[in-house]
Amino acid sequence: MDYTKVLKKINTYYLFVKIKNKISLILKNSNKKEIFINFKKKYLAKIKKENYNIVTLVLLKIKQVSYNPTQPIKMVFGPIKVEINFFELSDRGAIKTNEFETRNNHLFYTIKYLEKNKISSKDFKKIVELAIDNKLEKRLLAPKTIEQII
């Protein structure tokens, strides 16, 4: 079980932006507040005001969770959890969460996957694409793992 090489990406935020049909990683930081400040300083001016309603911001948080593989009822499926948060821009450029959001908001990296592969931004882009299209696992207690999409 040598997935310790991926621990440097733990507790890191990745901000993706979707404008029209293009998804791109724009910022990466360990502080959520700094990500949004940097987004407003560097990228908000590049987006036309009339396009604010078609912009989707997706924030991924990578964190380590306590995981017991011998647990009989599995609610946690891996040592690394990816939390997916959706944001939108208001008419005046403020970043806000959508209170009516129903898309899946997390995914797990399993030990089996981490032993063979490493965490990459290519995986994150695929996760974001599927999360925006609401194609991640939707069933309530079903496992939500990276192997289902890669």
C-alpha positions as a Markdown table, in Angstrom:
| # | Residue | x | y | z |
|---|---|---|---|---|
| 1 | Met | 0.0 | 0.0 | 0.0 |
| 2 | Asp | 2.3 | 2.7 | -1.3 |
| 3 | Tyr | -0.1 | 5.6 | -2.1 |
| 4 | Thr | 1.9 | 8.0 | 0.1 |
| 5 | Lys | 3.4 | 9.7 | -2.9 |
| 6 | Val | 0.0 | 11.3 | -3.6 |
| 7 | Leu | -0.3 | 12.9 | -0.1 |
| 8 | Lys | 1.2 | 16.2 | -1.3 |
| 9 | Lys | -2.0 | 16.9 | -3.3 |
| 10 | Ile | -4.1 | 16.4 | -0.1 |
| 11 | Asn | -6.0 | 19.4 | 1.2 |
| 12 | Thr | -5.7 | 21.3 | -2.1 |
| 13 | Tyr | -8.4 | 23.1 | -4.0 |
| 14 | Tyr | -8.6 | 23.1 | -7.8 |
| 15 | Leu | -10.9 | 25.7 | -9.5 |
| 16 | Phe | -12.3 | 24.8 | -12.9 |
| 17 | Val | -14.3 | 27.1 | -15.1 |
| 18 | Lys | -16.8 | 26.1 | -17.8 |
| 19 | Ile | -17.6 | 28.7 | -20.4 |
| 20 | Lys | -19.9 | 27.5 | -23.1 |
| 21 | Asn | -18.5 | 24.0 | -23.8 |
| 22 | Lys | -14.9 | 24.5 | -22.7 |
| 23 | Ile | -13.7 | 23.3 | -19.3 |
| 24 | Ser | -10.3 | 24.4 | -18.0 |
| 25 | Leu | -8.3 | 24.3 | -14.8 |
| 26 | Ile | -7.5 | 27.9 | -13.9 |
| 27 | Leu | -6.3 | 28.0 | -10.3 |
| 28 | Lys | -4.8 | 25.6 | -7.7 |
| 29 | Asn | -4.2 | 26.5 | -4.0 |
| 30 | Ser | -4.4 | 25.2 | -0.5 |
| 31 | Asn | -6.6 | 28.1 | 0.6 |
| 32 | Lys | -10.2 | 28.4 | -0.7 |
| 33 | Lys | -10.5 | 32.1 | 0.0 |
| 34 | Glu | -7.3 | 32.9 | -1.9 |
| 35 | Ile | -8.6 | 30.9 | -4.9 |
| 36 | Phe | -11.7 | 33.1 | -5.2 |
| 37 | Ile | -9.7 | 36.3 | -4.6 |
| 38 | Asn | -7.3 | 35.4 | -7.4 |
| 39 | Phe | -10.1 | 34.4 | -9.7 |
| 40 | Lys | -11.8 | 37.8 | -9.2 |
| 41 | Lys | -8.5 | 39.7 | -9.7 |
| 42 | Lys | -7.2 | 37.8 | -12.8 |
| 43 | Tyr | -10.1 | 36.1 | -14.6 |
| 44 | Leu | -13.3 | 37.9 | -13.9 |
| 45 | Ala | -12.3 | 40.9 | -16.0 |
| 46 | Lys | -11.7 | 38.6 | -19.0 |
| 47 | Ile | -15.3 | 37.3 | -18.9 |
| 48 | Lys | -17.9 | 39.5 | -20.5 |
| 49 | Lys | -20.7 | 40.7 | -18.2 |
| 50 | Glu | -23.4 | 39.2 | -20.4 |
| 51 | Asn | -21.7 | 35.8 | -20.2 |
| 52 | Tyr | -21.9 | 35.6 | -16.4 |
| 53 | Asn | -25.0 | 33.5 | -16.5 |
| 54 | Ile | -23.4 | 30.8 | -18.7 |
| 55 | Val | -20.2 | 30.5 | -16.6 |
| 56 | Thr | -20.0 | 27.5 | -14.2 |
| 57 | Leu | -17.3 | 27.4 | -11.6 |
| 58 | Val | -16.4 | 24.0 | -10.1 |
| 59 | Leu | -14.2 | 23.7 | -7.0 |
| 60 | Leu | -12.6 | 20.4 | -6.2 |
| 61 | Lys | -11.2 | 19.8 | -2.8 |
| 62 | Ile | -8.9 | 16.8 | -2.3 |
| 63 | Lys | -8.8 | 15.5 | 1.2 |
| 64 | Gln | -7.8 | 12.4 | 3.1 |
| 65 | Val | -10.5 | 10.6 | 5.0 |
| 66 | Ser | -10.3 | 7.9 | 7.6 |
| 67 | Tyr | -10.9 | 4.6 | 5.8 |
| 68 | Asn | -11.3 | 1.1 | 7.1 |
| 69 | Pro | -11.3 | -1.5 | 4.3 |
| 70 | Thr | -12.7 | -4.2 | 6.7 |
| 71 | Gln | -15.8 | -2.2 | 7.7 |
| 72 | Pro | -18.9 | -4.3 | 7.0 |
| 73 | Ile | -21.1 | -1.4 | 5.8 |
| 74 | Lys | -19.1 | 0.8 | 3.5 |
| 75 | Met | -19.9 | 4.5 | 3.4 |
| 76 | Val | -16.3 | 5.5 | 2.7 |
| 77 | Phe | -14.6 | 3.8 | -0.2 |
| 78 | Gly | -11.1 | 5.0 | -0.2 |
| 79 | Pro | -8.5 | 7.0 | 1.6 |
| 80 | Ile | -8.8 | 10.1 | -0.7 |
| 81 | Lys | -12.0 | 12.0 | -1.2 |
| 82 | Val | -12.7 | 14.5 | -3.9 |
| 83 | Glu | -15.5 | 17.0 | -3.0 |
| 84 | Ile | -17.2 | 18.7 | -5.9 |
| 85 | Asn | -18.8 | 22.2 | -5.3 |
| 86 | Phe | -20.6 | 24.1 | -8.0 |
| 87 | Phe | -20.6 | 27.9 | -8.1 |
| 88 | Glu | -22.1 | 30.5 | -10.4 |
| 89 | Leu | -21.6 | 34.2 | -11.0 |
| 90 | Ser | -24.2 | 36.7 | -10.1 |
| 91 | Asp | -25.1 | 39.7 | -12.4 |
| 92 | Arg | -22.6 | 41.9 | -10.6 |
| 93 | Gly | -19.7 | 39.3 | -10.6 |
| 94 | Ala | -20.1 | 37.8 | -7.1 |
| 95 | Ile | -19.4 | 34.1 | -6.7 |
| 96 | Lys | -22.3 | 32.3 | -5.1 |
| 97 | Thr | -23.4 | 28.7 | -4.6 |
| 98 | Asn | -26.5 | 27.3 | -6.2 |
| 99 | Glu | -28.9 | 26.4 | -3.3 |
| 100 | Phe | -30.9 | 24.1 | -5.6 |
| 101 | Glu | -27.9 | 22.0 | -6.6 |
| 102 | Thr | -28.8 | 18.3 | -6.9 |
| 103 | Arg | -25.7 | 16.9 | -8.7 |
| 104 | Asn | -23.4 | 14.4 | -7.0 |
| 105 | Asn | -20.8 | 16.2 | -4.8 |
| 106 | His | -18.1 | 13.6 | -4.0 |
| 107 | Leu | -16.0 | 10.8 | -5.3 |
| 108 | Phe | -13.4 | 8.5 | -3.8 |
| 109 | Tyr | -10.0 | 7.4 | -4.9 |
| 110 | Thr | -9.5 | 3.8 | -3.9 |
| 111 | Ile | -6.3 | 2.2 | -2.6 |
| 112 | Lys | -6.4 | -0.2 | -5.6 |
| 113 | Tyr | -6.4 | 2.7 | -8.0 |
| 114 | Leu | -3.8 | 4.7 | -6.2 |
| 115 | Glu | -1.4 | 1.7 | -6.2 |
| 116 | Lys | -1.5 | 1.6 | -10.0 |
| 117 | Asn | -1.9 | 5.2 | -10.8 |
| 118 | Lys | -1.3 | 8.6 | -9.4 |
| 119 | Ile | -3.7 | 11.5 | -8.9 |
| 120 | Ser | -3.6 | 13.7 | -12.0 |
| 121 | Ser | -5.2 | 16.9 | -13.2 |
| 122 | Lys | -6.4 | 14.8 | -16.2 |
| 123 | Asp | -8.5 | 12.8 | -13.8 |
| 124 | Phe | -9.9 | 16.0 | -12.2 |
| 125 | Lys | -10.9 | 17.3 | -15.6 |
| 126 | Lys | -12.8 | 14.1 | -16.4 |
| 127 | Ile | -14.5 | 14.2 | -12.9 |
| 128 | Val | -15.6 | 17.8 | -13.6 |
| 129 | Glu | -16.9 | 17.0 | -17.1 |
| 130 | Leu | -19.0 | 14.2 | -15.7 |
| 131 | Ala | -20.1 | 16.1 | -12.6 |
| 132 | Ile | -21.3 | 19.1 | -14.7 |
| 133 | Asp | -23.3 | 16.7 | -17.0 |
| 134 | Asn | -24.6 | 14.9 | -13.9 |
| 135 | Lys | -23.2 | 11.5 | -15.1 |
| 136 | Leu | -21.6 | 10.5 | -11.8 |
| 137 | Glu | -23.2 | 7.8 | -9.7 |
| 138 | Lys | -26.5 | 9.0 | -8.4 |
| 139 | Arg | -27.8 | 6.2 | -6.2 |
| 140 | Leu | -27.9 | 7.0 | -2.6 |
| 141 | Leu | -25.6 | 4.3 | -1.0 |
| 142 | Ala | -23.8 | 3.1 | -4.1 |
| 143 | Pro | -20.0 | 3.4 | -4.2 |
| 144 | Lys | -18.8 | 6.5 | -5.8 |
| 145 | Thr | -15.3 | 5.6 | -6.9 |
| 146 | Ile | -12.8 | 6.8 | -9.5 |
| 147 | Glu | -12.8 | 3.4 | -11.2 |
| 148 | Gln | -16.4 | 3.9 | -12.4 |
| 149 | Ile | -15.3 | 6.8 | -14.7 |
| 150 | Ile | -11.7 | 6.1 | -15.7 |
